[in-house]
Amino acid sequence: MSFFDKAKAKAEQLFGRAEELYGESHGDAAATLDGEARRLEGEARRLEGEAEEEAAERDEGDGTHRHGDDGLAGAR
C-alpha cells in the first residue's frame, strides 16, 4: 500500500468520524450512519493495505521463495 493510499484511508477515517460526531450532536441519524460507514471503510482499507505489506515482506524476507519455484523441485 503506497503512502498515498495510506493517507487516503486515514482521511476517510477522520472525515467519517467527523460526520459521525456531527450526526450525533445534531440528532441526524442519517449523518451518523453515513459517517460510521465512511470511518469503517477507511479502517478496512488500512487493514487490507497492512495485510498486503506484511505478505510482501514475508515473501521477500524468507529468501527461500523464488519466482517460478513451485517448491516441489526436491520431491521430483
RODO-2510 file (C-alpha; in nm, 4 decimals, decimal comma):
residues 76
     n   res          X          Y          Z
     1     m     0,0000     0,0000     0,0000
     2     s     0,1506     0,3278    -0,1076
     3     f     0,1864     0,6349     0,1086
     4     f    -0,0939     0,7995    -0,0897
     5     d    -0,3289     0,5063    -0,0264
     6     k    -0,2497     0,5142     0,3462
     7     a    -0,3151     0,8878     0,3607
     8     k    -0,6420     0,8475     0,1722
     9     a    -0,7613     0,5720     0,4075
    10     k    -0,6718     0,7822     0,7119
    11     a    -0,8535     1,0840     0,5649
    12     e    -1,1628     0,8672     0,5113
    13     q    -1,1468     0,7576     0,8740
    14     l    -1,1167     1,1132     1,0007
    15     f    -1,3864     1,2503     0,7713
    16     g    -1,6169     0,9657     0,8661
    17     r    -1,5603     1,0238     1,2374
    18     a    -1,6287     1,3976     1,1952
    19     e    -1,9517     1,3251     1,0092
    20     e    -2,0481     1,0687     1,2703
    21     l    -1,9943     1,3219     1,5517
    22     y    -2,1918     1,5868     1,3628
    23     g    -2,4827     1,3478     1,3238
    24     e    -2,4744     1,2524     1,6905
    25     s    -2,4605     1,6120     1,8113
    26     h    -2,7397     1,7307     1,5798
    27     g    -2,9642     1,4270     1,6145
    28     d    -2,9183     1,3392     1,2469
    29     a    -2,9301     0,9606     1,2287
    30     a    -2,8516     0,9523     0,8552
    31     a    -2,5328     1,1554     0,9014
    32     t    -2,4329     0,9390     1,1956
    33     l    -2,4728     0,6185     0,9956
    34     d    -2,3040     0,7607     0,6859
    35     g    -2,0120     0,8797     0,8961
    36     e    -1,9789     0,5445     1,0665
    37     a    -1,9806     0,3693     0,7281
    38     r    -1,7071     0,6001     0,5941
    39     r    -1,4963     0,5505     0,9044
    40     l    -1,5256     0,1720     0,8862
    41     e    -1,4493     0,1713     0,5141
    42     g    -1,1334     0,3691     0,5770
    43     e    -1,0340     0,1313     0,8540
    44     a    -1,0939    -0,1695     0,6265
    45     r    -0,8745    -0,0159     0,3546
    46     r    -0,5982     0,0494     0,6049
    47     l    -0,6091    -0,3068     0,7376
    48     e    -0,6140    -0,4506     0,3864
    49     g    -0,3068    -0,2487     0,2955
    50     e    -0,1231    -0,3587     0,6079
    51     a    -0,2006    -0,7232     0,5293
    52     e    -0,0678    -0,6805     0,1734
    53     e     0,2514    -0,5189     0,3023
    54     e     0,3077    -0,7961     0,5564
    55     a     0,2561    -1,0629     0,2895
    56     a     0,5044    -0,8913     0,0572
    57     e     0,7616    -0,8603     0,3365
    58     r     0,7157    -1,2261     0,4271
    59     d     0,7716    -1,3348     0,0642
    60     e     1,0815    -1,1170     0,0312
    61     g     1,2222    -1,1860     0,3765
    62     d     1,2441    -1,5632     0,3893
    63     g     1,4798    -1,5907     0,0914
    64     t     1,3550    -1,9381     0,0038
    65     h     1,0685    -1,8449    -0,2248
    66     r     1,1700    -1,7630    -0,5799
    67     h     0,9507    -1,6662    -0,8703
    68     g     0,8718    -1,9727    -1,0794
    69     d     0,9626    -2,2097    -0,7962
    70     d     0,6701    -2,4312    -0,7057
    71     g     0,8551    -2,5731    -0,4051
    72     l     0,8457    -2,9273    -0,5439
    73     a     1,1930    -2,9426    -0,7018
    74     g     1,3298    -3,1650    -0,4262
    75     a     1,0325    -3,4013    -0,4396
    76     r     1,0620    -3,4892    -0,8104
***
